[in-house]
Amino acid sequence: MGKKELRPYSGEDKLSEETKTLISSLPLDKDFVEKVCYYQGCWYYYNTLQGVINYQKNFKPQDTDIILASFPKSGSTWLKALTIALVERSKKKDGSCDQHPLESDNPHGLVPFLEMNLYLQSSPDFTNLSSPRLFSTHVPLHTLQVPLKDSSCKTVYICRNLKDALVSYWHFKCANPENPEAEGSVSLESIFDAFCSGVHYFGPFWENVLSYWRGSLEDPEHVLFMKYEDLKAEPHAQIKRLAEFLGCPFSEEEQDSGDVDKILELCSLGNLSSLEINKTGKTYTKMHHSSFFRKGEVGDWKNHLTPEMEKKIDDIVEEKFKDSGLKF
């Protein structure tokens, strides 16, 4: 199946006149389904660009804010769950036995996206959010940092092998026909072509990753770069690294009592996918919560990509990341 015919974008009528004018001045193209525009080194659907603009103009950071960043389908659900569990652990040292947030909502409901959710309206209401506030994003670091100047808030980025991210993205796009972005299904070939060209939602992949990689080297106190594959291979070491960065390290007593294992089990794919909220619930965009929990494996791309696809991606990764110090 080839590329789908480009359909009119359903969110264009919600754009401000200022954003419409901006879009008219930007490079325009299309990915495998939608029209996209290129802003500050990243491709966006039009309504997402509106969210980015609103965020950059109106977000007022607090020093205790935590922002979880990723390229789409790179482990953000897992990172959100782990961060929620770590923050909740620090809040619950009074012995409270209330229901855990992860049992009552999906990680993406608990850690909303700035540009794809909260700032689709210009001034969202944050009054009910307790400290530390948790947010998420897929935008590059330089775009994220526009309103964060002089703020001490922390950003955690999770990176995943491009081939696994690509395959996971394809499955996700085909997972829920109720999602207006994914009417019917899209072919793996069309997504592969978009990823390789760099013209796709939140792409190019390499620019997204490198912005955070360089940021983590320049400011390790405020930007933490994590790899999905490292989390899979060394979960204990990586969650302790995350807790340390967030300012809530595990004490020796907590480690001896198995608290690290408890959080890893709570946030495991098997446990999260078995929770009733994730079997039956939906997001604000009508995506089924269950679509966020598939295999979570390293190397699943081998079951889908041809040797020619593998080589092309490997060549792109080698070219784009050479001399960066980042290895996959």
C-alpha positions, -999 to +999 in steps of 0.1 A: +000+000+000+014+034-010+011+068+005-024+079+012-039+108-006-034+140+015-067+150+031-077+185+044-064+190+079-092+190+104-076+215+128-069+243+105-101+262+115-087+264+151-055+282+142-050+319+152-046+344+125-010+349+137-002+312+134-018+311+099+004+339+089+035+322+103+026+289+085+024+308+052+060+318+057+073+284+066+086+254+045+056+231+039+054+195+030+035+163+039+044+132+057+026+099+051-009+114+059-009+150+068+004+184+058+033+195+080+052+228+085+089+233+095+095+255+125+127+259+145+142+227+130+112+205+135+081+193+114+047+198+130+011+193+121-006+227+120-025+224+153+006+212+171+024+242+159-003+263+174+003+245+207+040+251+204+035+288+199+011+291+228+035+272+250+065+294+241+044+326+247+025+316+279+043+289+299+055+300+333+079+275+347+084+266+383+118+256+395+104+223+407+088+214+373+099+181+356+096+178+319+098+144+303+108+145+266+112+120+238+108+114+201+075+096+196+073+059+205+107+059+222+097+048+257+078+078+270+050+058+286+075+038+306+095+070+316+063+087+327+052+057+348+087+055+365+088+092+372+053+092+386+062+063+409+094+081+421+076+114+427+047+096+444+071+077+466+086+109+479+051+123+486+038+092+504+064+089+531+038+098+556+023+063+552-008+073+532-026+043+517-045+062+489-049+045+456-018+049+435-022+074+406-011+048+381-041+026+391-065+054+383-052+070+351-029+062+322+007+077+324-002+100+295-032+114+314-010+120+345+018+136+326+001+157+298+019+169+267+026+206+266+022+212+229-003+184+220-027+188+249-023+216+274-014+245+251-039+237+224-056+264+244-035+295+250-037+296+288-045+262+305-054+261+342-026+246+363-041+256+397-049+220+406-014+207+399+007+199+429+045+203+431+065+190+414+044+195+383+050+168+356+048+177+319+059+160+287+069+170+252+082+158+218+096+191+207+134+196+204+153+210+234+159+245+219+122+249+212+113+236+247+138+260+264+123+293+250+102+300+281+126+282+305+154+308+307+167+312+342+145+283+354+160+254+374+134+229+363+147+195+351+143+178+318+146+140+312+149+127+276+146+091+266+160+079+233+154+047+215+169+029+185+154+045+154+144+011+139+124+001+169+109+036+172+098+034+136+081+000+139+064+010+172+052+043+155+038+023+126+019-001+149+006+028+170-007+047+139-026+016+129-038+007+163-069+028+167-092+037+138-112+061+160-083+084+161-089+110+134-052+111+126-052+075+116-082+068+095-077+033+082-041+022+083-008+034+069+019+013+053+052+006+070+069+016+037+053+051+038+064+057+074+099+043+066+102+068+037+091+097+059+115+088+086+144+085+062+137+118+046+132+135+080+099+149+069+075+136+095+058+146+127+084+159+152+112+149+128+138+147+117+146+120+143+183+129+144+177+166+151+153+158+179+178+133+196+209+155+191+193+186+206+189+167+239+221+148+237+241+181+233+220+197+260+228+169+285+265+174+278+263+212+282+240+212+313+239+178+330+225+193+361+192+201+343+191+178+313+193+140+317+197+118+286+186+082+290+184+053+265+155+029+263+179+000+257+198+008+289+166+008+309+158-026+296+193-040+302+200-024+335+167-013+351+180-010+387+209+011+378+189+034+355+160+040+378+185+049+406+202+073+381+168+088+373+159+092+410+192+108+418+188+133+390+152+142+401+165+148+437+148+119+453+175+092+456+169+058+472+182+055+507+201+023+516+171+013+537+148+017+508+171-004+486+174-031+512+137-032+516+131-038+479+116-004+470+135-003+436+120-037+427+086-026+437+086+004+415+100-015+386+073-041+390+046-015+393+057+002+361+064-030+342+046-035+308+029-066+322+015-048+352+005-015+336-012-033+307-032-054+331-047-025+350-084-019+343-078+018+334-054+007+307-076-020+293-107+001+290-098+038+291-092+063+264-071+095+260-085+130+253-079+122+216-100+089+219-069+067+216-073+035+236-050+033+266-042-002+255-025+010+223+003+024+245+013-011+256+025-035+229+057-055+231+082-030+245+110-052+231+145-043+220+151-055+184+115-061+173+123-042+141+140-074+129+105-089+125+094-061+101+122-043+083+139-057+052+178-059+050+176-030+026+156-009+051+180-019+079+210-008+059+195+025+048+186+035+084+220+023+097+237+045+070+216+075+080+223+070+117+260+067+110+261+099+090+239+120+112+255+110+146+291+108+136+314+129+158+285+135+183+298+109+208+263+092+209+263+055+201+233+033+194 
